[in-house]
Amino acid sequence: MVAARRRYNDSLGEPTAMSTTDLKKIVHSDPEIMGGTPVFVGTRVPVESLFDHLKAGDSIEVFLDGFPSVKREQVLAVLELVEHEILAHA
């Protein structure tokens, strides 16, 4: 299993939130691209495709092989964001 790198608040050692600016570098939604479906920046690959692959049991590597325009860093950043959101509301 590939572990996503977390950003930490140096003074507290706790994960910090990903900023909206960071998210805009990873995920983009535009009515002119895929009808506004959130896609990885610089691609026409819906973010939902990542989750579909993971739910089907595919590895990140299999997903990346199928969508070479998506960067590993983008995938890890999306997973980090989801992780943070889940842990923040637990």
KOLTIKE-622761 format. One record per residue (C-alpha): z, y, x; residue in three letters. Coordinates in steps of 0.5 Angstrom, whole numbers, plus 500, padded with zeros to 3 digits. Last residue first. Example, Ala and Ser with C-alpha at 12.3 -4.5 7.8 and 13.67 -1.06 7.14 Angstrom:
// KOLTIKE-622761
   Z   Y   X type
 514 498 527  SER
 516 491 525  ALA
This chain:
// KOLTIKE-622761
   Z   Y   X type
 526 524 472  ALA
 522 530 470  HIS
 522 532 478  ALA
 520 525 480  LEU
 514 524 475  ILE
 511 531 477  GLU
 512 530 484  HIS
 509 523 484  GLU
 503 526 480  VAL
 502 531 485  LEU
 503 526 491  GLU
 498 522 488  LEU
 493 528 487  VAL
 494 530 494  ALA
 493 522 497  LEU
 486 522 493  VAL
 484 529 496  GLN
 486 527 503  GLU
 482 521 502  ARG
 476 525 501  LYS
 471 524 495  VAL
 464 524 496  SER
 464 517 498  PRO
 465 515 491  PHE
 465 507 491  GLY
 468 506 498  ASP
 473 511 496  LEU
 475 507 490  PHE
 475 501 494  VAL
 479 504 499  GLU
 484 507 494  ILE
 485 500 492  SER
 483 497 486  ASP
 488 494 481  GLY
 484 496 474  ALA
 490 501 473  LYS
 488 504 480  LEU
 481 504 479  HIS
 482 508 472  ASP
 487 512 476  PHE
 481 514 481  LEU
 476 515 475  SER
 480 520 471  GLU
 480 525 477  VAL
 472 525 475  PRO
 467 525 481  VAL
 462 531 480  ARG
 464 533 487  THR
 466 539 491  GLY
 473 539 488  VAL
 475 533 485  PHE
 473 533 478  VAL
 477 535 472  PRO
 473 534 466  THR
 470 541 464  GLY
 463 538 461  GLY
 462 534 467  MET
 461 541 471  ILE
 458 547 467  GLU
 465 547 463  PRO
 469 548 470  ASP
 475 544 472  SER
 477 543 479  HIS
 481 539 483  VAL
 483 539 490  ILE
 483 546 493  LYS
 485 548 486  LYS
 491 544 487  LEU
 493 547 493  ASP
 493 554 490  THR
 497 552 484  THR
 502 550 489  SER
 505 543 490  MET
 512 543 489  ALA
 517 541 495  THR
 520 534 497  PRO
 527 535 499  GLU
 530 536 506  GLY
 534 542 504  LEU
 532 547 509  SER
 525 544 511  ASP
 523 544 504  ASN
 519 537 505  TYR
 511 536 504  ARG
 510 529 502  ARG
 505 524 506  ARG
 502 519 501  ALA
 504 512 502  ALA
 498 507 503  VAL
 500 500 500  MET
